Amino acid sequence: MTQSTWTPTSWRSHEAAQQPEWPDLASLADVEKQLRALPPLVFAGEARTLTGALGAVANGEAFLLQAGDCAESFADFRADAIRDKLKVILQMAVTLTYASGVPVVKVGRIAGQFAKPRSSATETQGDVTLPTFRGHLVNSEVFTEQARRPDPERLLQAYQHSVATLNLLRAFTKGGFAALHHVHAWNMSFVKDSPAGEAYEHVAQEIERALRFMSACGIDLTADGNLDEVDFYTSHEALLLPYEEALTRQDSLSGHWIDTSAHMLWIGDRTRQLDGAHVEFLRGVLNPIGVKVGPGIDLGELESLCDTLNPDRIPGRLTLICRFGADKIEDKLPAVLERVGTSGHPVVWASDPMHGNTFAAGGIKTRSFGAIVQELQSFFAICRANTVWPGGVHLELTGEDVTECLGGGDAIGEVDLQRRYESICDPRLNASQAIDLAFSVAELLRG
């Protein structure tokens, strides 16, 4: 990987968008020093393995499922919540694999998704104006002066929460919980009676029947452990650069730098400035990286971003996450596909059908399940019309029985939104809606 003139601190000479106004820079520097002395959260070998898996996606031989919380909360840090989120992702992955016949690369928005970009630096309620809520990595959603004050100690809290989450995820995915013969056990009680849950039960029965058949034929299904463990990776938006820099380490084998805060990192639609600090920082780490591509993207800038972030054109290094909105994708995506295709960059094409379809219903931020499906349908159709592999989806979801997005099999309406709206930022699919969506994507994969 080309890293000339790059250091973990070189981003500091570039303009950094979406950074809070820290009231105490000395305290921030002290926290950064503490973070630099702490062990890494992930390892270079894991990041390289993920790049290889994403390389298969770029080549049309696998599919990316990237999903998880909009913004993780320090307050809702429970083992069962982490388990249930993993359950939903496993259920979706099994459904997609069963339908498509290709491996599904599972990447969670988890163990680090604590910061959020915002459209305004301040928020006003009545006569009071305070700093905007930027995620628990920075401040609190509570609307008081003290709670909204950016606090560097939260970086240490985020690290500790990420450590505990990763430990639990590794125990679940490598300790038997994710074994394929537990495929029925992943169906949660409040999902089982829904249309999505019933459809999933049918898939689970078919998988168990296939496993019994292979066992009866004398095939040792436990020989290599492939059915007992799954590879599960973490990701988040690399937004708060002091935190990302402090967790960057040099790989002892290759000499390359890795941001050990997550396996995969992405740059948001608000921070992908070609000459900005986020692009400068991520161009130098060996992690696979993503870039959110919205309707305002300039095609020349997009090609330059590909050149900057993946100059060696490594398959799996770069994922372009398209987030246009159901009403704009047919107008915007074809030219994006053509420009990158002509450049010859081997990117993973993924669809984020959530962020372009957000609106307010009765003063509550929400998303329509129908619009989400519509954008995915357009994404698949446009990719195939341009002989491009529609390589993945990027979703915001939870394992909880929330009522934040409209529609789906449970037909959530506007009157239901206040019943269990628990997100601290953007609306998420609940478990039933997520599994319902997995079946919609499965149909699209079948073509």
Buried (B, 14 or more C-beta within 10 A) or exposed (E): BEBEEBEBEBBBEBEBBBBBEBEEEEEBEEBBEBBEEBEBBBBBEBBBBBBBBBBBBBBEEBBBBBBBBBBBBBEBBEEEBBBBBBBBBBBBBBBBBBBBEBBBBBBBBBBBBBBBBBEEEEBEEEEEEBBBBBBBBBBBBEBEEEBBBBBBEBBBBBBEBBBBBBEBBEEBBBEEBBBBBBBEEBBBEBBBEBBBBEBBBEBBEEBBEEBEEEEEEEEEBEEEEEBBBBBBBBBBBBBBBBBBBBBBBEBEEEEBBBBBBBBBBBBBBBBBBBEBBBBBBBBBBBBBBBBBBBBEBEEEEBBBBBBBBBBEBBBBBBBBBBBBBBBBBBEBBBEBBEBBBEBEBBBBBBBBBBBBBBEEBEEEBBBBBEBBBBBBBBBBBBBEEBEBBBBBBBBBBBBBBBBBBBBBBBEBEEEBBEEEBBBBBBBBBBBBBBBBBBBBBBEBBEE
